[in-house]
Amino acid sequence: MDQRITIRIADKDYALKASSPQQEELIRRAAASINRKIAAFSEKYPGKEMVDILSFVALNEAMGSFGAQQSVDAVKAEAESLLKDISSYLDSSK
């Protein structure tokens, strides 16, 4: 069952639906993280328009996401390689 929630990002309220308590927590944590980054960029670049600050936040988040995906892909490749090595070892010891 969807629950209506309200979050605030950059001094603007947004009404959203969360399909579970876990999703609500995720949404609230994401909004808090975005607001922290907005504050940090606003402090670092005083006088910048909000659209610029939000662009910096979006770029920062995308870079983090791509970096995390690269890490996941590297771990998956290593796991696949290890699995092949184990399979080869087990096959050779029969």
Phi and psi restraints in degrees (range 20) as a CNS / XPLOR table:
assign (resid 1 and name C) (resid 2 and name N)
       (resid 2 and name CA) (resid 2 and name C) 1.0 -72.5 20.0 2
assign (resid 2 and name N) (resid 2 and name CA)
       (resid 2 and name C) (resid 3 and name N) 1.0 141.1 20.0 2
assign (resid 2 and name C) (resid 3 and name N)
       (resid 3 and name CA) (resid 3 and name C) 1.0 -116.8 20.0 2
assign (resid 3 and name N) (resid 3 and name CA)
       (resid 3 and name C) (resid 4 and name N) 1.0 131.9 20.0 2
assign (resid 3 and name C) (resid 4 and name N)
       (resid 4 and name CA) (resid 4 and name C) 1.0 -80.7 20.0 2
assign (resid 4 and name N) (resid 4 and name CA)
       (resid 4 and name C) (resid 5 and name N) 1.0 131.6 20.0 2
assign (resid 4 and name C) (resid 5 and name N)
       (resid 5 and name CA) (resid 5 and name C) 1.0 -132.1 20.0 2
assign (resid 5 and name N) (resid 5 and name CA)
       (resid 5 and name C) (resid 6 and name N) 1.0 161.1 20.0 2
assign (resid 5 and name C) (resid 6 and name N)
       (resid 6 and name CA) (resid 6 and name C) 1.0 -124.1 20.0 2
assign (resid 6 and name N) (resid 6 and name CA)
       (resid 6 and name C) (resid 7 and name N) 1.0 129.9 20.0 2
assign (resid 6 and name C) (resid 7 and name N)
       (resid 7 and name CA) (resid 7 and name C) 1.0 -120.6 20.0 2
assign (resid 7 and name N) (resid 7 and name CA)
       (resid 7 and name C) (resid 8 and name N) 1.0 160.6 20.0 2
assign (resid 7 and name C) (resid 8 and name N)
       (resid 8 and name CA) (resid 8 and name C) 1.0 -122.2 20.0 2
assign (resid 8 and name N) (resid 8 and name CA)
       (resid 8 and name C) (resid 9 and name N) 1.0 125.4 20.0 2
assign (resid 8 and name C) (resid 9 and name N)
       (resid 9 and name CA) (resid 9 and name C) 1.0 -128.8 20.0 2
assign (resid 9 and name N) (resid 9 and name CA)
       (resid 9 and name C) (resid 10 and name N) 1.0 126.4 20.0 2
assign (resid 9 and name C) (resid 10 and name N)
       (resid 10 and name CA) (resid 10 and name C) 1.0 52.0 20.0 2
assign (resid 10 and name N) (resid 10 and name CA)
       (resid 10 and name C) (resid 11 and name N) 1.0 47.7 20.0 2
assign (resid 10 and name C) (resid 11 and name N)
       (resid 11 and name CA) (resid 11 and name C) 1.0 63.3 20.0 2
assign (resid 11 and name N) (resid 11 and name CA)
       (resid 11 and name C) (resid 12 and name N) 1.0 22.9 20.0 2
assign (resid 11 and name C) (resid 12 and name N)
       (resid 12 and name CA) (resid 12 and name C) 1.0 -128.2 20.0 2
assign (resid 12 and name N) (resid 12 and name CA)
       (resid 12 and name C) (resid 13 and name N) 1.0 133.4 20.0 2
assign (resid 12 and name C) (resid 13 and name N)
       (resid 13 and name CA) (resid 13 and name C) 1.0 -86.7 20.0 2
assign (resid 13 and name N) (resid 13 and name CA)
       (resid 13 and name C) (resid 14 and name N) 1.0 142.8 20.0 2
assign (resid 13 and name C) (resid 14 and name N)
       (resid 14 and name CA) (resid 14 and name C) 1.0 -130.4 20.0 2
assign (resid 14 and name N) (resid 14 and name CA)
       (resid 14 and name C) (resid 15 and name N) 1.0 127.3 20.0 2
assign (resid 14 and name C) (resid 15 and name N)
       (resid 15 and name CA) (resid 15 and name C) 1.0 -91.1 20.0 2
assign (resid 15 and name N) (resid 15 and name CA)
       (resid 15 and name C) (resid 16 and name N) 1.0 124.8 20.0 2
assign (resid 15 and name C) (resid 16 and name N)
       (resid 16 and name CA) (resid 16 and name C) 1.0 -130.5 20.0 2
assign (resid 16 and name N) (resid 16 and name CA)
       (resid 16 and name C) (resid 17 and name N) 1.0 169.8 20.0 2
assign (resid 16 and name C) (resid 17 and name N)
       (resid 17 and name CA) (resid 17 and name C) 1.0 -115.3 20.0 2
assign (resid 17 and name N) (resid 17 and name CA)
       (resid 17 and name C) (resid 18 and name N) 1.0 136.3 20.0 2
assign (resid 17 and name C) (resid 18 and name N)
       (resid 18 and name CA) (resid 18 and name C) 1.0 -114.9 20.0 2
assign (resid 18 and name N) (resid 18 and name CA)
       (resid 18 and name C) (resid 19 and name N) 1.0 130.6 20.0 2
assign (resid 18 and name C) (resid 19 and name N)
       (resid 19 and name CA) (resid 19 and name C) 1.0 -84.4 20.0 2
assign (resid 19 and name N) (resid 19 and name CA)
       (resid 19 and name C) (resid 20 and name N) 1.0 -9.6 20.0 2
assign (resid 19 and name C) (resid 20 and name N)
       (resid 20 and name CA) (resid 20 and name C) 1.0 -158.7 20.0 2
assign (resid 20 and name N) (resid 20 and name CA)
       (resid 20 and name C) (resid 21 and name N) 1.0 163.4 20.0 2
assign (resid 20 and name C) (resid 21 and name N)
       (resid 21 and name CA) (resid 21 and name C) 1.0 -60.5 20.0 2
assign (resid 21 and name N) (resid 21 and name CA)
       (resid 21 and name C) (resid 22 and name N) 1.0 -33.5 20.0 2
assign (resid 21 and name C) (resid 22 and name N)
       (resid 22 and name CA) (resid 22 and name C) 1.0 -65.9 20.0 2
assign (resid 22 and name N) (resid 22 and name CA)
       (resid 22 and name C) (resid 23 and name N) 1.0 -41.7 20.0 2
assign (resid 22 and name C) (resid 23 and name N)
       (resid 23 and name CA) (resid 23 and name C) 1.0 -67.0 20.0 2
assign (resid 23 and name N) (resid 23 and name CA)
       (resid 23 and name C) (resid 24 and name N) 1.0 -38.5 20.0 2
assign (resid 23 and name C) (resid 24 and name N)
       (resid 24 and name CA) (resid 24 and name C) 1.0 -60.0 20.0 2
assign (resid 24 and name N) (resid 24 and name CA)
       (resid 24 and name C) (resid 25 and name N) 1.0 -45.7 20.0 2
assign (resid 24 and name C) (resid 25 and name N)
       (resid 25 and name CA) (resid 25 and name C) 1.0 -60.8 20.0 2
assign (resid 25 and name N) (resid 25 and name CA)
       (resid 25 and name C) (resid 26 and name N) 1.0 -42.3 20.0 2
assign (resid 25 and name C) (resid 26 and name N)
       (resid 26 and name CA) (resid 26 and name C) 1.0 -62.7 20.0 2
assign (resid 26 and name N) (resid 26 and name CA)
       (resid 26 and name C) (resid 27 and name N) 1.0 -44.3 20.0 2
assign (resid 26 and name C) (resid 27 and name N)
       (resid 27 and name CA) (resid 27 and name C) 1.0 -61.7 20.0 2
assign (resid 27 and name N) (resid 27 and name CA)
       (resid 27 and name C) (resid 28 and name N) 1.0 -46.1 20.0 2
assign (resid 27 and name C) (resid 28 and name N)
       (resid 28 and name CA) (resid 28 and name C) 1.0 -65.5 20.0 2
assign (resid 28 and name N) (resid 28 and name CA)
       (resid 28 and name C) (resid 29 and name N) 1.0 -40.1 20.0 2
assign (resid 28 and name C) (resid 29 and name N)
       (resid 29 and name CA) (resid 29 and name C) 1.0 -65.5 20.0 2
assign (resid 29 and name N) (resid 29 and name CA)
       (resid 29 and name C) (resid 30 and name N) 1.0 -40.2 20.0 2
assign (resid 29 and name C) (resid 30 and name N)
       (resid 30 and name CA) (resid 30 and name C) 1.0 -63.8 20.0 2
assign (resid 30 and name N) (resid 30 and name CA)
       (resid 30 and name C) (resid 31 and name N) 1.0 -44.8 20.0 2
assign (resid 30 and name C) (resid 31 and name N)
       (resid 31 and name CA) (resid 31 and name C) 1.0 -61.7 20.0 2
assign (resid 31 and name N) (resid 31 and name CA)
       (resid 31 and name C) (resid 32 and name N) 1.0 -41.6 20.0 2
assign (resid 31 and name C) (resid 32 and name N)
       (resid 32 and name CA) (resid 32 and name C) 1.0 -64.3 20.0 2
assign (resid 32 and name N) (resid 32 and name CA)
       (resid 32 and name C) (resid 33 and name N) 1.0 -41.3 20.0 2
assign (resid 32 and name C) (resid 33 and name N)
       (resid 33 and name CA) (resid 33 and name C) 1.0 -63.3 20.0 2
assign (resid 33 and name N) (resid 33 and name CA)
       (resid 33 and name C) (resid 34 and name N) 1.0 -44.3 20.0 2
assign (resid 33 and name C) (resid 34 and name N)
       (resid 34 and name CA) (resid 34 and name C) 1.0 -61.1 20.0 2
assign (resid 34 and name N) (resid 34 and name CA)
       (resid 34 and name C) (resid 35 and name N) 1.0 -44.2 20.0 2
assign (resid 34 and name C) (resid 35 and name N)
       (resid 35 and name CA) (resid 35 and name C) 1.0 -64.2 20.0 2
assign (resid 35 and name N) (resid 35 and name CA)
       (resid 35 and name C) (resid 36 and name N) 1.0 -36.6 20.0 2
assign (resid 35 and name C) (resid 36 and name N)
       (resid 36 and name CA) (resid 36 and name C) 1.0 -63.9 20.0 2
assign (resid 36 and name N) (resid 36 and name CA)
       (resid 36 and name C) (resid 37 and name N) 1.0 -41.6 20.0 2
assign (resid 36 and name C) (resid 37 and name N)
       (resid 37 and name CA) (resid 37 and name C) 1.0 -69.2 20.0 2
assign (resid 37 and name N) (resid 37 and name CA)
       (resid 37 and name C) (resid 38 and name N) 1.0 -37.8 20.0 2
assign (resid 37 and name C) (resid 38 and name N)
       (resid 38 and name CA) (resid 38 and name C) 1.0 -58.8 20.0 2
assign (resid 38 and name N) (resid 38 and name CA)
       (resid 38 and name C) (resid 39 and name N) 1.0 -46.0 20.0 2
assign (resid 38 and name C) (resid 39 and name N)
       (resid 39 and name CA) (resid 39 and name C) 1.0 -62.0 20.0 2
assign (resid 39 and name N) (resid 39 and name CA)
       (resid 39 and name C) (resid 40 and name N) 1.0 -43.0 20.0 2
assign (resid 39 and name C) (resid 40 and name N)
       (resid 40 and name CA) (resid 40 and name C) 1.0 -65.0 20.0 2
assign (resid 40 and name N) (resid 40 and name CA)
       (resid 40 and name C) (resid 41 and name N) 1.0 -45.8 20.0 2
assign (resid 40 and name C) (resid 41 and name N)
       (resid 41 and name CA) (resid 41 and name C) 1.0 -68.1 20.0 2
assign (resid 41 and name N) (resid 41 and name CA)
       (resid 41 and name C) (resid 42 and name N) 1.0 -36.2 20.0 2
assign (resid 41 and name C) (resid 42 and name N)
       (resid 42 and name CA) (resid 42 and name C) 1.0 -63.1 20.0 2
assign (resid 42 and name N) (resid 42 and name CA)
       (resid 42 and name C) (resid 43 and name N) 1.0 -37.7 20.0 2
assign (resid 42 and name C) (resid 43 and name N)
       (resid 43 and name CA) (resid 43 and name C) 1.0 -71.6 20.0 2
assign (resid 43 and name N) (resid 43 and name CA)
       (resid 43 and name C) (resid 44 and name N) 1.0 -40.0 20.0 2
assign (resid 43 and name C) (resid 44 and name N)
       (resid 44 and name CA) (resid 44 and name C) 1.0 -71.7 20.0 2
assign (resid 44 and name N) (resid 44 and name CA)
       (resid 44 and name C) (resid 45 and name N) 1.0 -33.9 20.0 2
assign (resid 44 and name C) (resid 45 and name N)
       (resid 45 and name CA) (resid 45 and name C) 1.0 -124.5 20.0 2
assign (resid 45 and name N) (resid 45 and name CA)
       (resid 45 and name C) (resid 46 and name N) 1.0 69.5 20.0 2
assign (resid 45 and name C) (resid 46 and name N)
       (resid 46 and name CA) (resid 46 and name C) 1.0 -62.5 20.0 2
assign (resid 46 and name N) (resid 46 and name CA)
       (resid 46 and name C) (resid 47 and name N) 1.0 142.0 20.0 2
assign (resid 46 and name C) (resid 47 and name N)
       (resid 47 and name CA) (resid 47 and name C) 1.0 91.0 20.0 2
assign (resid 47 and name N) (resid 47 and name CA)
       (resid 47 and name C) (resid 48 and name N) 1.0 -11.4 20.0 2
assign (resid 47 and name C) (resid 48 and name N)
       (resid 48 and name CA) (resid 48 and name C) 1.0 -70.7 20.0 2
assign (resid 48 and name N) (resid 48 and name CA)
       (resid 48 and name C) (resid 49 and name N) 1.0 147.0 20.0 2
assign (resid 48 and name C) (resid 49 and name N)
       (resid 49 and name CA) (resid 49 and name C) 1.0 -72.4 20.0 2
assign (resid 49 and name N) (resid 49 and name CA)
       (resid 49 and name C) (resid 50 and name N) 1.0 155.3 20.0 2
assign (resid 49 and name C) (resid 50 and name N)
       (resid 50 and name CA) (resid 50 and name C) 1.0 -59.4 20.0 2
assign (resid 50 and name N) (resid 50 and name CA)
       (resid 50 and name C) (resid 51 and name N) 1.0 -35.5 20.0 2
assign (resid 50 and name C) (resid 51 and name N)
       (resid 51 and name CA) (resid 51 and name C) 1.0 -61.8 20.0 2
assign (resid 51 and name N) (resid 51 and name CA)
       (resid 51 and name C) (resid 52 and name N) 1.0 -36.5 20.0 2
assign (resid 51 and name C) (resid 52 and name N)
       (resid 52 and name CA) (resid 52 and name C) 1.0 -68.8 20.0 2
assign (resid 52 and name N) (resid 52 and name CA)
       (resid 52 and name C) (resid 53 and name N) 1.0 -43.7 20.0 2
assign (resid 52 and name C) (resid 53 and name N)
       (resid 53 and name CA) (resid 53 and name C) 1.0 -60.7 20.0 2
assign (resid 53 and name N) (resid 53 and name CA)
       (resid 53 and name C) (resid 54 and name N) 1.0 -45.9 20.0 2
assign (resid 53 and name C) (resid 54 and name N)
       (resid 54 and name CA) (resid 54 and name C) 1.0 -64.0 20.0 2
assign (resid 54 and name N) (resid 54 and name CA)
       (resid 54 and name C) (resid 55 and name N) 1.0 -35.0 20.0 2
assign (resid 54 and name C) (resid 55 and name N)
       (resid 55 and name CA) (resid 55 and name C) 1.0 -63.9 20.0 2
assign (resid 55 and name N) (resid 55 and name CA)
       (resid 55 and name C) (resid 56 and name N) 1.0 -41.7 20.0 2
assign (resid 55 and name C) (resid 56 and name N)
       (resid 56 and name CA) (resid 56 and name C) 1.0 -62.4 20.0 2
assign (resid 56 and name N) (resid 56 and name CA)
       (resid 56 and name C) (resid 57 and name N) 1.0 -43.4 20.0 2
assign (resid 56 and name C) (resid 57 and name N)
       (resid 57 and name CA) (resid 57 and name C) 1.0 -62.2 20.0 2
assign (resid 57 and name N) (resid 57 and name CA)
       (resid 57 and name C) (resid 58 and name N) 1.0 -45.8 20.0 2
assign (resid 57 and name C) (resid 58 and name N)
       (resid 58 and name CA) (resid 58 and name C) 1.0 -62.1 20.0 2
assign (resid 58 and name N) (resid 58 and name CA)
       (resid 58 and name C) (resid 59 and name N) 1.0 -43.6 20.0 2
assign (resid 58 and name C) (resid 59 and name N)
       (resid 59 and name CA) (resid 59 and name C) 1.0 -62.4 20.0 2
assign (resid 59 and name N) (resid 59 and name CA)
       (resid 59 and name C) (resid 60 and name N) 1.0 -43.9 20.0 2
assign (resid 59 and name C) (resid 60 and name N)
       (resid 60 and name CA) (resid 60 and name C) 1.0 -60.9 20.0 2
assign (resid 60 and name N) (resid 60 and name CA)
       (resid 60 and name C) (resid 61 and name N) 1.0 -44.3 20.0 2
assign (resid 60 and name C) (resid 61 and name N)
       (resid 61 and name CA) (resid 61 and name C) 1.0 -65.6 20.0 2
assign (resid 61 and name N) (resid 61 and name CA)
       (resid 61 and name C) (resid 62 and name N) 1.0 -42.2 20.0 2
assign (resid 61 and name C) (resid 62 and name N)
       (resid 62 and name CA) (resid 62 and name C) 1.0 -64.3 20.0 2
assign (resid 62 and name N) (resid 62 and name CA)
       (resid 62 and name C) (resid 63 and name N) 1.0 -42.0 20.0 2
assign (resid 62 and name C) (resid 63 and name N)
       (resid 63 and name CA) (resid 63 and name C) 1.0 -61.4 20.0 2
assign (resid 63 and name N) (resid 63 and name CA)
       (resid 63 and name C) (resid 64 and name N) 1.0 -41.7 20.0 2
assign (resid 63 and name C) (resid 64 and name N)
       (resid 64 and name CA) (resid 64 and name C) 1.0 -63.4 20.0 2
assign (resid 64 and name N) (resid 64 and name CA)
       (resid 64 and name C) (resid 65 and name N) 1.0 -41.7 20.0 2
assign (resid 64 and name C) (resid 65 and name N)
       (resid 65 and name CA) (resid 65 and name C) 1.0 -65.0 20.0 2
assign (resid 65 and name N) (resid 65 and name CA)
       (resid 65 and name C) (resid 66 and name N) 1.0 -46.0 20.0 2
assign (resid 65 and name C) (resid 66 and name N)
       (resid 66 and name CA) (resid 66 and name C) 1.0 -65.1 20.0 2
assign (resid 66 and name N) (resid 66 and name CA)
       (resid 66 and name C) (resid 67 and name N) 1.0 -38.5 20.0 2
assign (resid 66 and name C) (resid 67 and name N)
       (resid 67 and name CA) (resid 67 and name C) 1.0 -63.7 20.0 2
assign (resid 67 and name N) (resid 67 and name CA)
       (resid 67 and name C) (resid 68 and name N) 1.0 -42.4 20.0 2
assign (resid 67 and name C) (resid 68 and name N)
       (resid 68 and name CA) (resid 68 and name C) 1.0 -64.5 20.0 2
assign (resid 68 and name N) (resid 68 and name CA)
       (resid 68 and name C) (resid 69 and name N) 1.0 -40.3 20.0 2
assign (resid 68 and name C) (resid 69 and name N)
       (resid 69 and name CA) (resid 69 and name C) 1.0 -64.9 20.0 2
assign (resid 69 and name N) (resid 69 and name CA)
       (resid 69 and name C) (resid 70 and name N) 1.0 -38.9 20.0 2
assign (resid 69 and name C) (resid 70 and name N)
       (resid 70 and name CA) (resid 70 and name C) 1.0 -62.5 20.0 2
assign (resid 70 and name N) (resid 70 and name CA)
       (resid 70 and name C) (resid 71 and name N) 1.0 -40.4 20.0 2
assign (resid 70 and name C) (resid 71 and name N)
       (resid 71 and name CA) (resid 71 and name C) 1.0 -64.4 20.0 2
assign (resid 71 and name N) (resid 71 and name CA)
       (resid 71 and name C) (resid 72 and name N) 1.0 -43.5 20.0 2
assign (resid 71 and name C) (resid 72 and name N)
       (resid 72 and name CA) (resid 72 and name C) 1.0 -62.4 20.0 2
assign (resid 72 and name N) (resid 72 and name CA)
       (resid 72 and name C) (resid 73 and name N) 1.0 -44.4 20.0 2
assign (resid 72 and name C) (resid 73 and name N)
       (resid 73 and name CA) (resid 73 and name C) 1.0 -61.9 20.0 2
assign (resid 73 and name N) (resid 73 and name CA)
       (resid 73 and name C) (resid 74 and name N) 1.0 -39.9 20.0 2
assign (resid 73 and name C) (resid 74 and name N)
       (resid 74 and name CA) (resid 74 and name C) 1.0 -65.9 20.0 2
assign (resid 74 and name N) (resid 74 and name CA)
       (resid 74 and name C) (resid 75 and name N) 1.0 -41.5 20.0 2
assign (resid 74 and name C) (resid 75 and name N)
       (resid 75 and name CA) (resid 75 and name C) 1.0 -65.9 20.0 2
assign (resid 75 and name N) (resid 75 and name CA)
       (resid 75 and name C) (resid 76 and name N) 1.0 -40.8 20.0 2
assign (resid 75 and name C) (resid 76 and name N)
       (resid 76 and name CA) (resid 76 and name C) 1.0 -62.9 20.0 2
assign (resid 76 and name N) (resid 76 and name CA)
       (resid 76 and name C) (resid 77 and name N) 1.0 -42.9 20.0 2
assign (resid 76 and name C) (resid 77 and name N)
       (resid 77 and name CA) (resid 77 and name C) 1.0 -63.3 20.0 2
assign (resid 77 and name N) (resid 77 and name CA)
       (resid 77 and name C) (resid 78 and name N) 1.0 -41.7 20.0 2
assign (resid 77 and name C) (resid 78 and name N)
       (resid 78 and name CA) (resid 78 and name C) 1.0 -64.9 20.0 2
assign (resid 78 and name N) (resid 78 and name CA)
       (resid 78 and name C) (resid 79 and name N) 1.0 -41.2 20.0 2
assign (resid 78 and name C) (resid 79 and name N)
       (resid 79 and name CA) (resid 79 and name C) 1.0 -64.0 20.0 2
assign (resid 79 and name N) (resid 79 and name CA)
       (resid 79 and name C) (resid 80 and name N) 1.0 -41.6 20.0 2
assign (resid 79 and name C) (resid 80 and name N)
       (resid 80 and name CA) (resid 80 and name C) 1.0 -63.7 20.0 2
assign (resid 80 and name N) (resid 80 and name CA)
       (resid 80 and name C) (resid 81 and name N) 1.0 -40.5 20.0 2
assign (resid 80 and name C) (resid 81 and name N)
       (resid 81 and name CA) (resid 81 and name C) 1.0 -63.6 20.0 2
assign (resid 81 and name N) (resid 81 and name CA)
       (resid 81 and name C) (resid 82 and name N) 1.0 -44.2 20.0 2
assign (resid 81 and name C) (resid 82 and name N)
       (resid 82 and name CA) (resid 82 and name C) 1.0 -64.7 20.0 2
assign (resid 82 and name N) (resid 82 and name CA)
       (resid 82 and name C) (resid 83 and name N) 1.0 -39.1 20.0 2
assign (resid 82 and name C) (resid 83 and name N)
       (resid 83 and name CA) (resid 83 and name C) 1.0 -62.3 20.0 2
assign (resid 83 and name N) (resid 83 and name CA)
       (resid 83 and name C) (resid 84 and name N) 1.0 -41.7 20.0 2
assign (resid 83 and name C) (resid 84 and name N)
       (resid 84 and name CA) (resid 84 and name C) 1.0 -62.8 20.0 2
assign (resid 84 and name N) (resid 84 and name CA)
       (resid 84 and name C) (resid 85 and name N) 1.0 -43.4 20.0 2
assign (resid 84 and name C) (resid 85 and name N)
       (resid 85 and name CA) (resid 85 and name C) 1.0 -61.3 20.0 2
assign (resid 85 and name N) (resid 85 and name CA)
       (resid 85 and name C) (resid 86 and name N) 1.0 -43.4 20.0 2
assign (resid 85 and name C) (resid 86 and name N)
       (resid 86 and name CA) (resid 86 and name C) 1.0 -64.5 20.0 2
assign (resid 86 and name N) (resid 86 and name CA)
       (resid 86 and name C) (resid 87 and name N) 1.0 -44.3 20.0 2
assign (resid 86 and name C) (resid 87 and name N)
       (resid 87 and name CA) (resid 87 and name C) 1.0 -61.9 20.0 2
assign (resid 87 and name N) (resid 87 and name CA)
       (resid 87 and name C) (resid 88 and name N) 1.0 -43.2 20.0 2
assign (resid 87 and name C) (resid 88 and name N)
       (resid 88 and name CA) (resid 88 and name C) 1.0 -62.4 20.0 2
assign (resid 88 and name N) (resid 88 and name CA)
       (resid 88 and name C) (resid 89 and name N) 1.0 -43.2 20.0 2
assign (resid 88 and name C) (resid 89 and name N)
       (resid 89 and name CA) (resid 89 and name C) 1.0 -61.9 20.0 2
assign (resid 89 and name N) (resid 89 and name CA)
       (resid 89 and name C) (resid 90 and name N) 1.0 -46.6 20.0 2
assign (resid 89 and name C) (resid 90 and name N)
       (resid 90 and name CA) (resid 90 and name C) 1.0 -65.1 20.0 2
assign (resid 90 and name N) (resid 90 and name CA)
       (resid 90 and name C) (resid 91 and name N) 1.0 -39.2 20.0 2
assign (resid 90 and name C) (resid 91 and name N)
       (resid 91 and name CA) (resid 91 and name C) 1.0 -65.9 20.0 2
assign (resid 91 and name N) (resid 91 and name CA)
       (resid 91 and name C) (resid 92 and name N) 1.0 -37.6 20.0 2
assign (resid 91 and name C) (resid 92 and name N)
       (resid 92 and name CA) (resid 92 and name C) 1.0 -75.9 20.0 2
assign (resid 92 and name N) (resid 92 and name CA)
       (resid 92 and name C) (resid 93 and name N) 1.0 -20.5 20.0 2
assign (resid 92 and name C) (resid 93 and name N)
       (resid 93 and name CA) (resid 93 and name C) 1.0 -94.3 20.0 2
assign (resid 93 and name N) (resid 93 and name CA)
       (resid 93 and name C) (resid 94 and name N) 1.0 9.6 20.0 2
